Amino acid sequence: MLSQNLELETVECALYPIAEVQQLYAYKIRYELLLKDINTLKETNEWLKKQLSFSALLQES
């Protein structure tokens, strides 16, 4: 239904410039990749903390 309505309408101008939308999408992709990297670093940090605490326990024994 929506696609039929869109085919019937003629679009004279876009709401946003195409270059700006592409740039925003690129920022969104970079943001998502950075969040993924942050989560990976957090997991690695937690793993390293556990390893350090485990090695400290071994040295005390």
MIKOLDO-383730 format. One record per residue: x, y negated, z of N, C-alpha, C in turn; chain; residue number from 1; residue in one letter. Coordinates in steps of 0.001 Angstrom, whole numbers, plus 524288, in hexadecimal, padded with zeros to 5 digits. Layout:
REM MIKOLDO-383730
+-------+-------+-------+-------+-------+-------+-------+-------+-------+-------+-----+------+
|   n_X |   n_Y |   n_Z |  ca_X |  ca_Y |  ca_Z |   c_X |   c_Y |   c_Z | kette |  nr | rest |
+-------+-------+-------+-------+-------+-------+-------+-------+-------+-------+-----+------+
|     X |     Y |     Z |     X |     Y |     Z |     X |     Y |     Z |     A | NUM |    A |
...
+-------+-------+-------+-------+-------+-------+-------+-------+-------+-------+-----+------+
//
This chain:
REM MIKOLDO-383730
+-------+-------+-------+-------+-------+-------+-------+-------+-------+-------+-----+------+
|   n_X |   n_Y |   n_Z |  ca_X |  ca_Y |  ca_Z |   c_X |   c_Y |   c_Z | kette |  nr | rest |
+-------+-------+-------+-------+-------+-------+-------+-------+-------+-------+-----+------+
| 80337 | 804A5 | 80000 | 80000 | 80000 | 80000 | 80367 | 7FB16 | 80000 |     A |   1 |    M |
| 8073C | 7FAF2 | 80387 | 80AA1 | 7F65F | 803D8 | 80DCC | 7F5BD | 7FEDA |     A |   2 |    L |
| 80FC1 | 7FA1E | 7FCBF | 812D8 | 7F9B5 | 7F7F8 | 80F87 | 7F7C0 | 7F371 |     A |   3 |    S |
| 80A8C | 7F93B | 7F34C | 8071A | 7F74D | 7EF2A | 8064A | 7F170 | 7EFB8 |     A |   4 |    Q |
| 8059D | 7EFA5 | 7F489 | 804EC | 7EA09 | 7F56A | 809CC | 7E705 | 7F3DB |     A |   5 |    N |
| 80E59 | 7E934 | 7F4FA | 81335 | 7E68C | 7F399 | 813F2 | 7E64F | 7EDB9 |     A |   6 |    L |
| 81246 | 7EA5D | 7EB03 | 812CA | 7EA5C | 7E557 | 80F4D | 7E635 | 7E2E1 |     A |   7 |    E |
| 80AEB | 7E51A | 7E544 | 80740 | 7E154 | 7E319 | 808F9 | 7DBB6 | 7E40E |     A |   8 |    L |
| 80BFB | 7DAD3 | 7E828 | 80DB1 | 7D589 | 7E970 | 812C4 | 7D445 | 7E69A |     A |   9 |    E |
| 81354 | 7CF65 | 7E52E | 81844 | 7CD9E | 7E2F9 | 81B1C | 7CA88 | 7E731 |     A |  10 |    T |
| 82001 | 7CBD0 | 7E7EA | 82324 | 7C92F | 7EBE3 | 8267C | 7C522 | 7E925 |     A |  11 |    V |
| 825C4 | 7C036 | 7EAAF | 8289C | 7BC01 | 7E826 | 82DB3 | 7BABA | 7EAE5 |     A |  12 |    E |
| 82DE3 | 7BB7D | 7EFFA | 832B0 | 7BA6C | 7F2D3 | 832F1 | 7BE02 | 7F790 |     A |  13 |    C |
| 837AA | 7BF1A | 7F93C | 8386C | 7C260 | 7FDDB | 83826 | 7BEF1 | 802B6 |     A |  14 |    A |
| 836CF | 7C159 | 8070F | 8369C | 7BE62 | 80BED | 83C0F | 7BCD6 | 80DBF |     A |  15 |    L |
| 83FE8 | 7C040 | 80CCD | 8454B | 7BF43 | 80E58 | 848CF | 7C010 | 8099A |     A |  16 |    Y |
| 84D16 | 7BD35 | 8094F | 850C9 | 7BE16 | 80509 | 85308 | 7C39F | 80557 |     A |  17 |    P |
| 8539A | 7C617 | 800E7 | 8556A | 7CB81 | 800BF | 85AD3 | 7CC04 | 8032E |     A |  18 |    I |
| 85E51 | 7C864 | 8020D | 863A2 | 7C8AC | 80434 | 86384 | 7C880 | 80A28 |     A |  19 |    A |
| 86011 | 7C549 | 80C50 | 85FAD | 7C4DD | 81203 | 85DAD | 7C9F6 | 81461 |     A |  20 |    E |
| 859DE | 7CC5C | 811E5 | 857C6 | 7D152 | 813CD | 85BF2 | 7D58F | 8138B |     A |  21 |    V |
| 85EE4 | 7D5B1 | 80F48 | 86318 | 7D989 | 80ECC | 86736 | 7D8B6 | 81301 |     A |  22 |    Q |
| 86879 | 7D3D6 | 8141B | 86C54 | 7D2A5 | 81823 | 86A59 | 7D44F | 81D83 |     A |  23 |    Q |
| 86567 | 7D344 | 81EA0 | 86329 | 7D4E3 | 823A0 | 86320 | 7DACB | 82426 |     A |  24 |    L |
| 861FD | 7DD84 | 81FEB | 861FE | 7E337 | 82008 | 86785 | 7E53F | 8210D |     A |  25 |    Y |
| 86B6F | 7E2BC | 81EAD | 870E0 | 7E449 | 81F98 | 87250 | 7E379 | 82554 |     A |  26 |    A |
| 8708F | 7DF23 | 827A3 | 87189 | 7DE3A | 82D35 | 86EE4 | 7E25F | 8308D |     A |  27 |    Y |
| 86A38 | 7E3E4 | 82F09 | 8675E | 7E7E9 | 831F2 | 86A60 | 7ED0E | 831DA |     A |  28 |    K |
| 86C68 | 7EE79 | 82D4E | 86F6B | 7F351 | 82CCF | 87455 | 7F305 | 8302E |     A |  29 |    I |
| 87718 | 7EE99 | 82FF2 | 87BCF | 7EDF4 | 8332A | 87A7D | 7EE40 | 838F4 |     A |  30 |    R |
| 87630 | 7EBD8 | 83A87 | 8747C | 7EBE6 | 83FF9 | 87373 | 7F17D | 841C4 |     A |  31 |    Y |
| 870B4 | 7F487 | 83E91 | 86F8E | 7F9F1 | 83FF2 | 87491 | 7FD28 | 84063 |     A |  32 |    E |
| 87853 | 7FC36 | 83CDC | 87D4D | 7FF02 | 83D23 | 88058 | 7FD7F | 84209 |     A |  33 |    L |
| 88035 | 7F87E | 84370 | 882DF | 7F6CD | 84838 | 88062 | 7F932 | 84D10 |     A |  34 |    L |
| 87B30 | 7F983 | 84D2D | 87892 | 7FC08 | 85194 | 87A22 | 801C4 | 851FE |     A |  35 |    L |
| 87A95 | 8044F | 84D8B | 87C36 | 809CE | 84D7B | 881C7 | 80A51 | 84F9A |     A |  36 |    K |
| 8853F | 806C7 | 84DF1 | 88AA2 | 806D5 | 84FE1 | 88AD0 | 805D8 | 855C3 |     A |  37 |    D |
| 887A2 | 80239 | 8579F | 8877D | 80111 | 85D3C | 885C5 | 805D9 | 86048 |     A |  38 |    I |
| 881C4 | 80880 | 85E6C | 87FE6 | 80D31 | 8611D | 88407 | 8117A | 8611E |     A |  39 |    N |
| 886D7 | 8120C | 85CCD | 88B0C | 815E7 | 85C8A | 88F56 | 81494 | 86071 |     A |  40 |    T |
| 890B5 | 80F91 | 860C5 | 894B7 | 80DE6 | 8647F | 892F8 | 80EBE | 86A1D |     A |  41 |    L |
| 88DFE | 80DC8 | 86B33 | 88BF7 | 80EBC | 87079 | 88C61 | 81482 | 871E0 |     A |  42 |    K |
| 88AF4 | 817E4 | 86E2D | 88B40 | 81D84 | 86F2A | 890E9 | 81F37 | 86FFC |     A |  43 |    E |
| 89471 | 81D29 | 86CC9 | 899FB | 81E6D | 86D51 | 89C09 | 81C7E | 8728A |     A |  44 |    T |
| 89A77 | 817D4 | 87415 | 89C21 | 81597 | 87909 | 89A4E | 818FB | 87D96 |     A |  45 |    N |
| 89572 | 81ABA | 87D73 | 8936F | 81E1F | 8819A | 8967D | 8233A | 881CD |     A |  46 |    E |
| 897B5 | 8256D | 87D36 | 89AA7 | 82A4E | 87D04 | 8A013 | 82984 | 87F65 |     A |  47 |    W |
| 8A2A2 | 8251E | 87E06 | 8A7D7 | 82404 | 88021 | 8A7AC | 82329 | 88606 |     A |  48 |    L |
| 8A39C | 82091 | 887F4 | 8A30C | 81FD7 | 88D9C | 8A2A4 | 82517 | 8905C |     A |  49 |    K |
| 89FA5 | 828A6 | 88E20 | 89F14 | 82DD8 | 89075 | 8A446 | 830BB | 8906C |     A |  50 |    K |
| 8A734 | 8303E | 88C29 | 8AC4A | 832D2 | 88BD3 | 8B006 | 830A6 | 88FE6 |     A |  51 |    Q |
| 8B001 | 82B7B | 89098 | 8B375 | 82912 | 89475 | 8B201 | 82AB1 | 899FB |     A |  52 |    L |
| 8ACF9 | 82AD3 | 89B1F | 8AB60 | 82C62 | 8A061 | 8AC97 | 83225 | 8A151 |     A |  53 |    S |
| 8AC12 | 8355D | 89D47 | 8AD58 | 83AE5 | 89DC7 | 8B331 | 83BA3 | 89EAB |     A |  54 |    F |
| 8B66E | 838C2 | 89BC8 | 8BC16 | 83944 | 89C7F | 8BDBB | 83728 | 8A1D7 |     A |  55 |    S |
| 8BB0B | 83321 | 8A3C9 | 8BC37 | 83118 | 8A901 | 8BAE9 | 8352A | 8AD25 |     A |  56 |    A |
| 8B6A4 | 83801 | 8AC6A | 8B53A | 83C2B | 8B012 | 8B946 | 8408F | 8AFFE |     A |  57 |    L |
| 8BB45 | 841C9 | 8AB67 | 8BF3A | 845E6 | 8AAFB | 8C44D | 84448 | 8ADAA |     A |  58 |    L |
| 8C5B4 | 83F51 | 8AD3D | 8CA87 | 83D79 | 8AFA9 | 8CA17 | 83D68 | 8B59A |     A |  59 |    Q |
| 8C56C | 83C80 | 8B7A4 | 8C4A5 | 83C77 | 8BD4A | 8C516 | 841F0 | 8BF95 |     A |  60 |    E |
| 8C3CC | 845DD | 8BC85 | 8C3C7 | 84B45 | 8BE81 | 8C92A | 84D61 | 8BF5E |     A |  61 |    S |
+-------+-------+-------+-------+-------+-------+-------+-------+-------+-------+-----+------+
//
